[in-house]
């Protein structure tokens, strides 16, 4: 992770089943490259021209 990059999902401690599902989905997105593609597109949308 580069400086300034942060991602978060808020889940209550007692919702361990939900956390497991979210973790699984995120891992699938990382494995197939979708997550990286999203990050690259999001970075382009937030670029500031000088």
C-alpha positions, 0 to 999 in steps of 0.5 A: 500500500502506498502512502495516502491509500486507505480502504475500510469496511466497518463491521461490528465485532459480533458480526463475524459471519459478515466479516468472513463474507466481506473478507472472502469477496475482497480476496476474490476481487484481488485474485482476479485483478478486479480490485487493482483495476478499481484502484487504478480507475479511482486514482484517475478520478481523483487526480488533480491537474497542476 
